[in-house]
């Protein structure tokens, strides 16, 4: 999944003309409480 997230972040950079300097996973996955249907929260 990490590769997919990085790919999406690169797409955002290209579309918006910005450079993402730092991205962090947040939400239930970051806290270790993810369920099988949890999404991925990136800030």
Residue pairs with C-beta under 8 A, 6 or more apart in sequence:
1 40
5 23
5 40
5 42
9 20
9 23
9 42
12 18
12 20
13 19
13 20
23 42
23 43
24 30
24 42
24 43
25 40
25 41
25 42
26 41
26 42
26 43
27 38
27 39
27 40
27 41
28 34
28 35
28 38
28 41
29 38
29 40
29 41
30 41
